[in-house]
Amino acid sequence: MQLNGNIDNQAIQEVIAAHPGIGEILQKYDIGCVTCKVGICLLKDVVAIHGLAKEDEARIEREINDYLAGR
């Protein structure tokens, strides 16, 4: 996964705090990081550990990059 601004290497709670829309994107794919109280996992790891199909991972990557680009 390669996300704009190297955001994939940031802790998920930092990402969601700065970009709440990313939390909404993840929730669409049943990734419940928004409610996690630890939040130290890297964004790229969060997506990888959920065992999603490659197509879903690609969709998440595209949706997050579009969100970051303001589309």
Protein Blocks (a to p, Z undefined) as FASTA:
>chain_A
ZZehhlmmpcfklmmmmmmmlmmmmmmnopaklmpmnlpacfklmmmmnopafklmmmmm
mmmmmmmnoZZ
